[in-house]
Amino acid sequence: MYSLTNSHAFDSILRESILTSLYSNKIPHKLINLIKLTLENTTVKVKVNNNYISDFRVDIGVKQGDPLSPTLFNLVIDTVLTQLDLRGNISTSEFDIRVTVHHIYK
């Protein structure tokens, strides 16, 4: 049995990997464009001691609390695992999978 573990997996998935997975799974272009809009120009405001610090841009990961985030994350993982299976790169070592899958993470 294999496991892919990363304590910040949702935060570290590359957005390019999300779009690549959507295209490779033949998701309609109109839907991809809508999803793309939700991922572009994302800014975050952090509250510290009842004061907000300056907004900053987030260009990686899926949005926390977005109902679509788990589905997008799972789609990327499924795409990677399918590619591994097609290439026959799954070995008996958990380490080998982590190295191969690592390219989708920051």
C-alpha positions in Angstrom: 0.0 0.0 0.0 1.3 3.5 -0.9 0.6 6.7 0.8 1.2 10.3 -0.3 1.7 12.5 2.7 2.4 16.1 2.9 1.1 18.2 5.8 0.6 21.2 3.5 -0.5 19.3 0.4 -3.4 21.6 -0.5 -1.2 24.7 0.1 1.7 23.5 -2.1 0.0 22.1 -5.2 1.1 24.0 -8.3 -1.8 25.7 -10.1 -0.3 24.8 -13.4 -0.8 21.1 -12.4 -4.4 21.8 -11.7 -4.9 23.2 -15.2 -2.9 20.4 -16.8 -5.1 17.8 -15.0 -8.3 19.6 -16.1 -7.2 19.5 -19.7 -5.9 16.0 -19.6 -9.2 14.8 -18.1 -11.1 16.5 -21.0 -13.0 18.9 -18.8 -14.9 21.3 -21.0 -12.9 24.5 -21.8 -15.7 26.7 -20.5 -15.6 25.1 -17.1 -11.7 25.2 -17.1 -11.9 28.9 -17.8 -14.3 29.4 -14.9 -12.1 27.5 -12.6 -9.0 29.4 -13.8 -10.8 32.6 -12.9 -11.1 31.4 -9.3 -7.4 30.7 -9.2 -6.1 33.9 -10.7 -5.2 37.1 -8.9 -5.8 35.5 -5.4 -4.9 37.9 -2.6 -5.0 37.2 1.1 -5.4 39.5 4.1 -4.1 38.4 7.4 -5.4 39.8 10.7 -2.8 40.2 13.5 -3.8 41.7 16.9 -7.1 43.0 15.5 -5.2 44.8 12.6 -4.9 43.6 9.0 -1.5 43.5 7.4 -1.1 44.4 3.8 -2.7 42.1 1.2 -0.4 39.7 -0.5 -0.7 37.6 -3.5 -1.0 33.8 -3.4 0.0 32.0 -6.6 0.2 28.4 -5.4 -2.2 25.9 -3.8 -5.9 25.6 -3.8 -8.1 28.0 -1.8 -8.7 27.1 1.8 -12.4 26.6 2.5 -13.4 26.5 -1.2 -15.7 23.5 -1.8 -14.0 22.9 -5.1 -10.5 22.6 -3.6 -10.6 18.9 -2.5 -11.9 17.9 -6.0 -9.2 19.9 -7.7 -6.5 18.4 -5.5 -7.8 14.9 -6.0 -8.0 15.4 -9.7 -4.3 16.3 -9.8 -3.3 13.3 -7.6 -5.4 11.0 -9.8 -3.8 12.3 -12.9 -0.3 11.8 -11.5 -1.1 8.3 -10.3 -2.6 7.4 -13.7 0.6 8.7 -15.4 2.7 6.6 -13.1 0.6 3.5 -13.8 0.8 4.1 -17.5 4.6 4.4 -17.4 5.0 1.5 -15.1 7.0 3.6 -12.6 5.2 2.4 -9.5 7.8 0.5 -7.4 7.7 -1.2 -4.1 9.3 1.8 -2.4 7.2 4.6 -1.1 10.2 6.9 -1.6 10.2 6.3 -5.3 6.6 7.6 -5.6 7.3 10.6 -3.5 10.3 11.6 -5.7 8.2 11.1 -8.9 5.2 13.0 -7.6 7.3 15.8 -6.1 7.2 17.9 -9.3 3.6 18.9 -8.6 4.5 20.5 -5.4 6.3 23.8 -4.6 
